[in-house]
Amino acid sequence: MAALHINPSEKFTFSTPSNWSKWKMRFGRYRIASGLSTKTGNEQVNSLLYIMGEQAEDIFSSFGLSETEQDDFDTVLKRFNDHFVVKKNTIFERAQFNKHVQLDGESVNTVITALYTLAEHFDYGILHDELIRVRIVVGLCDKNLSEKVQLDADLTLTKVIERIRLSEVVKEPQEKLIEKDSASVNDISPNKLANFLKQRPRLGARKQNVKPDFHRKNNENESRLPGKCKWCGKQRHDKRVCQILQYHIHENFIQFSEM
């Protein structure tokens, strides 16, 4: 069976030293997968310098290592760590973590990932999960949900993640339905309303065989006559305040707007 060929890591970008930790991790995987870790210290150091690129030579020379140290891979790697890794500003990094909140439209998964990433910059020890849990809860956009989960004395990080993810899944179709209903209402343009109001008397005229003069006089005196309203059955009143009649007018308008 042919030996597995592993391509080396890409050259290190010296203009972005903040990427050193990620590059070092990739090189470490290559070192193990390729079998480089079983080679001599001298071979490992030379491989590291070669893969990093030409600028690594100048930095390596500035370390002022003895011949023995130059062949010690762990020593050389540590010196590169000291060179590229800036001293951590714990106060600033923790402030960023404590200020992080969910933004409008931001998914729960995005918030969780961001908090885990921020927490990597400092050592919270056994408080790691507890502080992430608290930050998720107090940083939610949905304050009602935030208050509800705070009432659970046995709330764990796993439970809070499950609950807010479930809430997001339930809300998503509801929000889409509301948006759809709003769009339907907006589709009823002012022009359609004007056309409906113009045509409504003509539509009603086709359905009633009543002389115009009598119909007008009847409407004028309708609220003054005794008896009951033919639409709602209550005491006769002005048709403009009859809720049942206005409902039928509204229904006719909706049907007209869909034509």
Secondary structure, 3 states (H helix, E strand, C coil): CCCCCCCCCCCCCCCCHHHHHHHHHHHHHHHHHCCHHHCCHHHHHHHHHHHHCCHHHHHHHHCCCCHHHHCCHHHHHHHHHHHHCCCCCHHHHHHHHHHCCCCCCCCHHHHHHHHHHHHCCCCCHHHHHHHHHHHHHHCCCCHHHHHHHHCCCCCCHHHHHHHHHHHHHHHHHHHHHHHHHHHHHHCCCHHHHHHHHHHHHHHHHHHCCCCHHHHHHHHHHHHHCCCECCCCCCECCCHHHCHHHHHHHHHHHHHHHCC
